[in-house]
Amino acid sequence: MKVPGAVLREGELEKRSDSLFQLWKKKLVVLSTDRLSLFPDGPAAARRGARPKELRFHSILKVDCVERTAKHVYFTIVTRDRKEIDFRCPDESCWNASITMALIDFQNQRAIEDFRSRQELEREREREQNILAGP
């Protein structure tokens, strides 16, 4: 079992800005078991203690691979409220795959936890019914 919040990977990604010109901006990215943290202004800001924008996995619906060119892989992170955030990375870096695998692992872990808590709830109800039914 992976430690919650443990860092899986660090590196650089480019995020498309929301501005009118939609420029690609380099970001230092930290991928952990439960989130993707984006530091502004590249690596220097992270060293200065800048506060990252965090995309927590519980709010991410999916990662879509949009396009692959000779130089880059373009992909979109879709949030549960249907917001789309566009990224690109060098083809050989496989950031899209790393994020997708971490998201799947997170979702699987949550499904297992939900299943176990439902089972425990059912056992508790059965015990209560047995107590009420008496000997």
Accessible surface in RSA format (square Angstrom, percent):
REM  Atomic radii and reference values for relative SASA: ProtOr
REM  Chains: A
REM  Algorithm: Lee & Richards
REM  Probe-radius: 1.40
REM  Slices: 20
REM RES _ NUM      All-atoms   Total-Side   Main-Chain    Non-polar    All polar
REM                ABS   REL    ABS   REL    ABS   REL    ABS   REL    ABS   REL
RES MET A   1   194.16 100.5 106.27  70.3  87.89 209.3  84.11  71.5 110.04 145.8
RES LYS A   2   115.66  56.4  97.55  59.9  18.11  43.1  70.05  63.1  45.61  48.6
RES VAL A   3   104.63  68.8 100.33  90.8   4.30  10.4 102.96  89.5   1.67   4.5
RES PRO A   4   112.78  82.2  91.74  83.6  21.04  76.5  96.34  79.5  16.44 102.2
RES GLY A   5    34.47  42.5   0.00   N/A  34.47  42.5  16.78  46.1  17.68  39.6
RES ALA A   6    37.58  34.6  26.68  41.2  10.89  24.8  37.32  52.6   0.25   0.7
RES VAL A   7    86.61  57.0  57.19  51.8  29.42  70.9  57.19  49.7  29.42  79.8
RES LEU A   8    73.02  40.7  38.30  27.4  34.72  87.3  42.30  29.7  30.71  82.6
RES ARG A   9    69.65  29.2  62.29  31.8   7.36  17.5  33.71  46.1  35.94  21.8
RES GLU A  10   109.54  62.9  83.02  62.8  26.52  63.1  20.03  38.8  89.51  73.1
RES GLY A  11    21.62  26.7   0.00   N/A  21.62  26.7  21.62  59.3   0.00   0.0
RES GLU A  12    71.60  41.1  59.24  44.8  12.36  29.4  24.79  48.0  46.80  38.2
RES LEU A  13     2.01   1.1   0.04   0.0   1.97   5.0   2.01   1.4   0.00   0.0
RES GLU A  14    27.02  15.5  26.93  20.4   0.10   0.2   5.59  10.8  21.43  17.5
RES LYS A  15    22.45  11.0  22.02  13.5   0.44   1.0   5.55   5.0  16.90  18.0
RES ARG A  16    76.43  32.1  72.81  37.1   3.62   8.6   5.74   7.8  70.70  42.8
RES SER A  17    12.43  10.5   6.18   8.2   6.25  14.4   9.74  20.7   2.68   3.8
RES ASP A  18   119.35  83.6  84.28  83.9  35.07  82.9  40.37  95.0  78.98  78.8
RES SER A  19    57.31  48.4  41.24  55.0  16.07  37.0  49.20 104.8   8.11  11.4
RES LEU A  20   160.86  89.6 128.75  92.1  32.10  80.7 137.09  96.3  23.77  64.0
RES PHE A  21   155.92  78.0 133.32  82.6  22.61  58.8 138.15  83.8  17.78  50.9
RES GLN A  22    96.25  53.8  87.85  64.2   8.40  20.0   9.66  20.6  86.59  65.7
RES LEU A  23   105.93  59.0 103.61  74.1   2.32   5.8 105.93  74.4   0.00   0.0
RES TRP A  24    60.45  24.3  34.35  16.6  26.10  61.3  20.74  11.1  39.71  64.4
RES LYS A  25   104.87  51.2 100.99  62.0   3.88   9.2  53.30  48.0  51.57  54.9
RES LYS A  26   118.75  57.9 108.66  66.7  10.09  24.0  57.59  51.8  61.17  65.2
RES LYS A  27    33.62  16.4  33.62  20.6   0.00   0.0   6.81   6.1  26.81  28.6
RES LEU A  28    29.53  16.4  29.53  21.1   0.00   0.0  29.53  20.7   0.00   0.0
RES VAL A  29     0.00   0.0   0.00   0.0   0.00   0.0   0.00   0.0   0.00   0.0
RES VAL A  30    24.78  16.3  24.46  22.1   0.32   0.8  24.46  21.3   0.32   0.9
RES LEU A  31     1.98   1.1   1.98   1.4   0.00   0.0   1.98   1.4   0.00   0.0
RES SER A  32     6.16   5.2   6.16   8.2   0.00   0.0   5.69  12.1   0.47   0.7
RES THR A  33    16.58  11.8  10.91  11.1   5.67  13.5  12.28  16.5   4.30   6.5
RES ASP A  34    31.69  22.2  29.57  29.4   2.11   5.0  11.86  27.9  19.83  19.8
RES ARG A  35    52.56  22.1  52.56  26.8   0.00   0.0   9.87  13.5  42.69  25.9
RES LEU A  36     0.00   0.0   0.00   0.0   0.00   0.0   0.00   0.0   0.00   0.0
RES SER A  37     9.97   8.4   9.97  13.3   0.00   0.0   2.51   5.4   7.46  10.4
RES LEU A  38     4.45   2.5   2.78   2.0   1.68   4.2   2.78   1.9   1.68   4.5
RES PHE A  39    30.46  15.2  30.40  18.8   0.05   0.1  30.46  18.5   0.00   0.0
RES PRO A  40    46.24  33.7  45.25  41.3   0.98   3.6  45.87  37.9   0.37   2.3
RES ASP A  41   109.90  77.0  80.89  80.5  29.01  68.6  30.18  71.0  79.73  79.5
RES GLY A  42     4.36   5.4   0.00   N/A   4.36   5.4   3.95  10.8   0.42   0.9
RES PRO A  43    52.03  37.9  51.66  47.1   0.37   1.4  51.66  42.6   0.37   2.3
RES ALA A  44    43.74  40.2  41.39  63.9   2.34   5.3  41.94  59.1   1.80   4.8
RES ALA A  45     0.47   0.4   0.47   0.7   0.00   0.0   0.47   0.7   0.00   0.0
RES ALA A  46    26.87  24.7  10.19  15.7  16.68  38.0  10.45  14.7  16.42  43.5
RES ARG A  47   187.84  78.9 149.83  76.4  38.01  90.5  79.99 109.3 107.85  65.4
RES ARG A  48   169.36  71.1 130.38  66.5  38.98  92.8  77.29 105.6  92.07  55.8
RES GLY A  49    63.90  78.8   0.00   N/A  63.90  78.8  34.61  95.0  29.29  65.6
RES ALA A  50    29.29  26.9  13.26  20.5  16.03  36.5  24.76  34.9   4.53  12.0
RES ARG A  51   215.94  90.7 194.45  99.1  21.50  51.2  72.21  98.7 143.74  87.1
RES PRO A  52    35.10  25.6  24.24  22.1  10.86  39.5  24.59  20.3  10.51  65.3
RES LYS A  53    87.28  42.6  77.47  47.5   9.81  23.4  73.78  66.4  13.51  14.4
RES GLU A  54    65.40  37.5  39.45  29.8  25.95  61.8  13.09  25.3  52.31  42.7
RES LEU A  55    11.47   6.4  10.69   7.6   0.78   2.0  11.47   8.1   0.00   0.0
RES ARG A  56    96.92  40.7  95.66  48.8   1.26   3.0  21.43  29.3  75.49  45.7
RES PHE A  57     0.55   0.3   0.00   0.0   0.55   1.4   0.00   0.0   0.55   1.6
RES HIS A  58    93.62  51.2  85.35  59.3   8.27  21.2  61.44  63.3  32.18  37.4
RES SER A  59    39.51  33.4  37.28  49.7   2.24   5.2  31.69  67.5   7.83  11.0
RES ILE A  60     0.16   0.1   0.16   0.1   0.00   0.0   0.16   0.1   0.00   0.0
RES LEU A  61    53.83  30.0  43.65  31.2  10.18  25.6  43.65  30.7  10.18  27.4
RES LYS A  62    94.15  45.9  92.56  56.8   1.60   3.8  45.13  40.6  49.02  52.2
RES VAL A  63    24.18  15.9   2.02   1.8  22.17  53.4   2.02   1.8  22.17  60.1
RES ASP A  64    52.73  36.9  50.40  50.2   2.33   5.5  15.22  35.8  37.51  37.4
RES CYS A  65    73.41  55.5  40.88  45.6  32.53  76.4  28.48  72.2  44.93  48.4
RES VAL A  66    95.48  62.8  63.76  57.7  31.72  76.4  68.78  59.8  26.70  72.4
RES GLU A  67    94.21  54.1  86.50  65.4   7.71  18.4  29.61  57.3  64.60  52.7
RES ARG A  68   146.97  61.7 117.74  60.0  29.23  69.6  51.29  70.1  95.68  58.0
RES THR A  69    49.54  35.2  37.42  37.9  12.12  28.9  44.04  59.1   5.50   8.3
RES ALA A  70   107.22  98.6  65.10 100.5  42.12  95.8  77.72 109.4  29.50  78.1
RES LYS A  71   152.12  74.2 142.03  87.1  10.10  24.0  90.72  81.7  61.40  65.4
RES HIS A  72    27.70  15.1  27.70  19.3   0.00   0.0  11.09  11.4  16.61  19.3
RES VAL A  73     0.84   0.6   0.84   0.8   0.00   0.0   0.84   0.7   0.00   0.0
RES TYR A  74    47.89  22.4  47.89  27.2   0.00   0.0  26.58  20.0  21.31  26.3
RES PHE A  75     1.20   0.6   0.00   0.0   1.20   3.1   0.00   0.0   1.20   3.4
RES THR A  76    10.20   7.3  10.20  10.3   0.00   0.0   4.38   5.9   5.82   8.8
RES ILE A  77     0.00   0.0   0.00   0.0   0.00   0.0   0.00   0.0   0.00   0.0
RES VAL A  78     7.56   5.0   7.56   6.8   0.00   0.0   7.56   6.6   0.00   0.0
RES THR A  79    12.91   9.2  12.91  13.1   0.00   0.0  12.91  17.3   0.00   0.0
RES ARG A  80   129.27  54.3 107.77  54.9  21.51  51.2  51.66  70.6  77.61  47.0
RES ASP A  81   116.72  81.8  85.61  85.2  31.11  73.6  48.93 115.2  67.79  67.6
RES ARG A  82   164.53  69.1 147.55  75.2  16.99  40.4  62.46  85.4 102.08  61.9
RES LYS A  83    94.02  45.9  85.70  52.6   8.32  19.8  65.82  59.2  28.20  30.0
RES GLU A  84   116.39  66.8  92.65  70.1  23.74  56.5  17.52  33.9  98.87  80.7
RES ILE A  85     7.78   4.4   4.93   3.7   2.84   6.9   7.78   5.6   0.00   0.0
RES ASP A  86    39.28  27.5  36.55  36.4   2.73   6.4   3.63   8.5  35.65  35.6
RES PHE A  87     0.55   0.3   0.04   0.0   0.51   1.3   0.04   0.0   0.51   1.5
RES ARG A  88    46.84  19.7  46.72  23.8   0.12   0.3   0.00   0.0  46.84  28.4
RES CYS A  89     0.45   0.3   0.00   0.0   0.45   1.1   0.45   1.1   0.00   0.0
RES PRO A  90    56.13  40.9  56.09  51.1   0.04   0.2  56.13  46.3   0.00   0.0
RES ASP A  91    45.61  31.9  41.81  41.6   3.80   9.0   3.33   7.8  42.28  42.2
RES GLU A  92   145.58  83.6 117.00  88.5  28.58  68.0  74.26 143.6  71.32  58.2
RES SER A  93    26.35  22.3  14.52  19.4  11.83  27.2  21.96  46.8   4.39   6.1
RES CYS A  94    64.64  48.9  62.95  70.2   1.69   4.0  16.23  41.1  48.41  52.2
RES TRP A  95     5.53   2.2   5.53   2.7   0.00   0.0   0.22   0.1   5.30   8.6
RES ASN A  96    19.28  13.3  19.06  18.4   0.22   0.5   1.95   4.7  17.33  16.8
RES ALA A  97    48.41  44.5  42.77  66.0   5.64  12.8  48.41  68.2   0.00   0.0
RES SER A  98    30.87  26.1  20.31  27.1  10.56  24.3  12.87  27.4  18.00  25.2
RES ILE A  99     0.21   0.1   0.21   0.2   0.00   0.0   0.21   0.1   0.00   0.0
RES THR A 100    43.33  30.8  43.33  43.9   0.00   0.0  36.37  48.9   6.96  10.5
RES MET A 101   122.91  63.6 120.03  79.4   2.88   6.9  98.89  84.1  24.02  31.8
RES ALA A 102     6.60   6.1   0.75   1.2   5.85  13.3   5.17   7.3   1.43   3.8
RES LEU A 103     6.33   3.5   6.33   4.5   0.00   0.0   6.33   4.4   0.00   0.0
RES ILE A 104    74.66  42.5  74.44  55.5   0.22   0.5  74.66  53.8   0.00   0.0
RES ASP A 105    59.63  41.8  56.92  56.7   2.71   6.4  13.43  31.6  46.20  46.1
RES PHE A 106    35.14  17.6  30.33  18.8   4.81  12.5  34.70  21.0   0.43   1.2
RES GLN A 107    60.94  34.1  54.01  39.5   6.93  16.5  27.55  58.6  33.39  25.3
RES ASN A 108    81.49  56.2  80.10  77.4   1.38   3.3  16.63  40.0  64.85  62.7
RES GLN A 109    55.41  31.0  54.50  39.8   0.91   2.2  26.59  56.6  28.82  21.9
RES ARG A 110   106.48  44.7 105.98  54.0   0.51   1.2  26.19  35.8  80.30  48.7
RES ALA A 111    59.40  54.6  49.08  75.7  10.32  23.5  55.16  77.7   4.24  11.2
RES ILE A 112    76.50  43.5  74.19  55.3   2.30   5.6  76.49  55.1   0.01   0.0
RES GLU A 113    86.22  49.5  80.54  60.9   5.69  13.5  33.88  65.5  52.34  42.7
RES ASP A 114    72.32  50.7  70.76  70.4   1.56   3.7  11.56  27.2  60.76  60.6
RES PHE A 115   105.68  52.9 105.68  65.5   0.00   0.0 105.68  64.1   0.00   0.0
RES ARG A 116   148.55  62.4 144.41  73.6   4.14   9.9  47.39  64.8 101.16  61.3
RES SER A 117    62.74  53.0  56.17  75.0   6.57  15.1  47.11 100.3  15.63  21.9
RES ARG A 118   138.66  58.2 136.00  69.3   2.66   6.3  65.70  89.8  72.96  44.2
RES GLN A 119    66.44  37.2  64.44  47.1   2.00   4.8  15.29  32.5  51.15  38.8
RES GLU A 120    77.12  44.3  77.12  58.3   0.00   0.0  41.80  80.9  35.32  28.8
RES LEU A 121    91.94  51.2  91.21  65.2   0.74   1.8  91.71  64.4   0.23   0.6
RES GLU A 122    99.38  57.1  97.58  73.8   1.80   4.3  27.41  53.0  71.97  58.8
RES ARG A 123   118.23  49.6 116.84  59.6   1.39   3.3  51.18  69.9  67.06  40.6
RES GLU A 124    86.27  49.5  86.27  65.3   0.00   0.0  20.28  39.2  65.99  53.9
RES ARG A 125   134.91  56.6 133.86  68.2   1.05   2.5  47.62  65.1  87.29  52.9
RES GLU A 126   105.24  60.4 103.79  78.5   1.45   3.5  33.02  63.9  72.22  59.0
RES ARG A 127   123.44  51.8 122.26  62.3   1.18   2.8  67.87  92.8  55.58  33.7
RES GLU A 128    94.94  54.5  93.69  70.9   1.25   3.0  32.73  63.3  62.21  50.8
RES GLN A 129   118.81  66.4 114.12  83.4   4.69  11.2  36.05  76.7  82.76  62.8
RES ASN A 130   104.88  72.3  95.49  92.3   9.39  22.6  25.69  61.8  79.19  76.5
RES ILE A 131   135.66  77.2 116.90  87.1  18.77  45.2 123.40  88.9  12.26  33.3
RES LEU A 132   155.67  86.7 123.06  88.0  32.61  82.0 126.66  89.0  29.01  78.1
RES ALA A 133    86.12  79.2  45.76  70.6  40.36  91.8  58.01  81.7  28.11  74.5
RES GLY A 134    35.52  43.8   0.00   N/A  35.52  43.8  18.67  51.2  16.85  37.7
RES PRO A 135   188.42 137.3 113.09 103.1  75.32 273.8 151.37 125.0  37.04 230.2
END  Absolute sums over single chains surface
CHAIN  1 A     9209.6       7769.6       1440.1       4929.2       4280.5
END  Absolute sums over all chains
TOTAL          9209.6       7769.6       1440.1       4929.2       4280.5
